[in-house]
Amino acid sequence: MENEVYTFALKNTLDEIQKVCPDIKNAFVLTKDRELIARDEDTPEEAITRAVSAFEEMLEKAQAIGGVQEVNIEGLNGRLNVSQLGEIYLVTVTSKEADLEHVNTVTHVVVPTILRLLEKFSPAPIEKNPPTLDTEPEEPTVERVEEPETEEHEEQLEPIEKSETNLPKTETILPETPINQLIVEDLKGLLVQSDTVRIDSNILQEWKDLYEDRTIEEADVETFGGKSTRCKVKPIKESKLDGQGKIQIPNKVQTTLDVKKGELVRVKPAVE
């Protein structure tokens, strides 16, 4: 399912939740990497930033010991609730006088239901390995008629056996690593990860096609001055930049590489 459809459906869900439960002042959905997926139309970015700062440290500590399903933080003017729903986090901000039982009933029923519906409408994954049968099918019985071996037949056996045992062992040879020259763009915004760069989606697709049996999650970024660093890599979100030969780099990585917007860098997939 396309990301735009997924985001649109979740945004409409959050808006409807607020209509059903007015005690919910703000609502938004994050990935496990703290990336914003959707928010209701009345929630400003400032509110999201404050909410994320309030539970982020607690969330990281919880993940270190095996994860967290739900976090509740009570403040002077309201309550912050964070619920893990599969691969996403649902964050709601309610008034201090809110009926928490009603809020939880709405959020823990409506949102999971919508997520299940979205999964049903998304394409099913292709099975690479077909399921194995519980019992092996019986092979048909075939009567074999033994023919007397002739001297000529015996002579042919020896070279065939030698050719099988002398076959050279094949080794997996990786294709030559492609190097792309891209123009630096600033990567700023809400909840930007400092160790992740973003490049054209078509370049990522080319890498994927080149290394069919490998998942490309990191890339090496190198300047023409010789400085380099390895970063996580994801596709550019902004459609106006995608396909323009750009690479979005956060400030921390720009400082490490000593580059700035408009300069040229080399980028290649990190394949071991």
N, C-alpha and C positions, 0 to 999 in steps of 0.2 A: 504494500500500500504506500502511495506517495506520502512524503512527510507533510506536504501542505494539507492533504485531506485529513491526516491524523491530527494535526494541530488544530485545524478548523473544527473538527468534531469535539475535541477536548475543550476548546474555548467555549463553544456553545453549551457544552455540559456544565462548565463552571458558571456561566451566566444563568442557566436554569436553576442550578443549585441555590444561588443567591435569591432567586425569586421565591423558591419554595421555603428557604430558611433565611429570613432577613437578618438573623443574628450573625451570619457570616459576613464580615466586612470586606475581607480580601481572600482571594483563593488563586493559587497558581500551581503549576506542575513542573518538576525538575527531573532531569536525568540523574543517575548516580554520579556523573561527572560535574554536577552542579550547573548544567546547561538548561536554560529556560526553554520549555516546550510550548506552554500555553499559559495565559493568564486571563482573568475576567476583565471586562472593559473598564471597570472602575478602579483597578489596582495600578498605581503608578510604579515606575521603576524604583523610586526611592523607598517605597514600602517593601518591595522585594529585597532590596539590598539590606535593609535593617533586619528583616526577618531571617535572611540567610546568615547574617553575622551572628544572630542570637543563638542559632543551633549548630552552626558548622563545626565548631571545636568539639562539642559534645558528640556530634555524629561521627567524626573521625576517630575519637576514642572508642566509641561503640563498635565501629567497623574493625578496629584492631583486635577486639575480643570475639569477633564472629558475626557482627552485624547488629542492626536494630530494626524493630518492626514499627515502633511508635514512640514519639517524644512529645511531651506536653510541658510547656513553659508558661508560667503565670506571671504576668507583669502588673504594673500599677493600673493600667487602663484596659487591659484585656488579656486574652490567652492565645498562645501560639501552639498549634497542633501540627505535627509532621507524621504522616503515615506512609509506610512503604507498601506499595501495591505492585508486586512483581519487580519490574526493572525501573520503576519510576517512584518519585516521592510526591505525595499530595500535601500541600501546605495550606492551612487555613488560619485566618486570624479572626477571632470572635470577640465580642464585648465580654466584659467580666461577668455580666448578669445573664449570659447566654445559657440556654438549656442544653447542656453538653450531651445529654442522652439523645435529644432530638437531632442535634448537629451530627453526632456520630452515626446515627441511624441513616440519615440522608447521605452523608459522604461515603460510608462504608457499604452502601447498597447501590447507589446510582452510578458512581464512578467505576467500580469493578464490573458492573453490568455493561456499561458502555465499552470498556476495554475488551471484554469478551466478545462483544459484537464486532468490534474493529478487527480482532484476530480472526473471526470467522469469515469476514469479507476479504481479508488479505489472502494472497495466493499461498497455497500449501507448498512447503518445501519439497523439492524433488529428492526422492530417496536414492542415494548413491548405491547402497547395498540392499538388495531385496531381502525380505524376511525369510529366514530359514524354516524349512518344514519340520514339524515335530518328528516325523518318521521319514526315513529315506525311501524313495520309491523303489519298488522291486524291479530289477533289470530282467528283461525277457530272456528266457533260457534259449540258447542257440546251440544246436549240436555242431560240434567242430569235427571236421573230417581231417585226420592227420595224414599228411602226404609224406611219403618217404623222402628223407633229405638226400639230395644228390651232392656230389663233390663240388659242382659249380655253385650250389646254394651255400655250402659251408665256406667257400672261398670269399663270398660276398659279405659274410658276417663280420669278418675281422676289420676291414677298413671302415665299415659303418660305426662299429664300436669305438674305434680310435678317434674318428671325427667328432663324436659326442663328448668324449673325455678331454679332448684337446681344445674345446671351444674357449675363446678368451672371455674373461669376466668383464661384464659391462659396468661402467661407472656413470653416475649421474653427472652430466656436465651442465652447469648453469649458463644461461645466455649472458652475453656481455651486458654489464650494468649500464642502463641509459642515464645520461646526464642532461638535465634541462636547465637552461638559463632563464631565470625569472626576475621580474622587477619587484622590488620590495614595496609593500604597502603596510601601513600601520594596522595592527589588530587591537582594537579597543572595544569597550562595551561592558555590559553587565556580566559578571561571573566568567570573564575570559581566563582560560587556563594559561599560566605563564610558560608551560613547557610544550605547548602545541602550536604548530603552524598550519596554515590552511592554503591549499593550492587548487588549481583547476581540476574539476571532476574528471575531465577527459584524460588528463595526465594520469590520474589514479587508475582509470579504467585501462589505459595502455599498460601500466605496470601490472595490473591484475591479469590481463591477457598474456603478458610475457611470462609471468611466473604463475602458471595455472594452479599448482599445488601448494602455493604459499600465500599467506595473508600479509599484506603490506600494512603495518601499523606505525612504522617509524621511517624517517628520512634523514639523510645527512645533508646539512646546509653548509656550504663553503663559500667564503669570499675570495675575490681575486687576489687579496693580500695574503692568503694562506690560512686564515682562521676558519675553524669549522666546529660544528656541534651537531649532536644527534637529538632530534625532537620527535614527538608524536606528530602524526600528520592526519589531517582531515580535509574534506572538500570545502571550498569556499561557499558560504551561504548566500551572499549577495549575488543575484543574477547579473547585475551590471558589471561585476568584476570577473565572473566565471567566463573562461575562454579568452581572456585578455592577456595571458602570459604573466599573471601576477602571483605573488606569494605574500600572504598576510602573516606578519611576524609581530609577536607581542614585544613590549618595550624591554623586558628582561633579556630576551634572546637578542634583540638588536644591540643592546649594550655589550653582551658577551662577544658578538661578532664584530662590533664597532662599525655598524652599518646604519643607514637611515633611509627613509622613504625616497624612492626614485632610483636607488642604486641597484646594480645587477649582482645576483648571486647564482651559484651553481647548486642544483638540487638533484639528489639521486636516491633511489629506494635503498633502505637498509636491509640487505639480504645477506645472511651468513651462509 
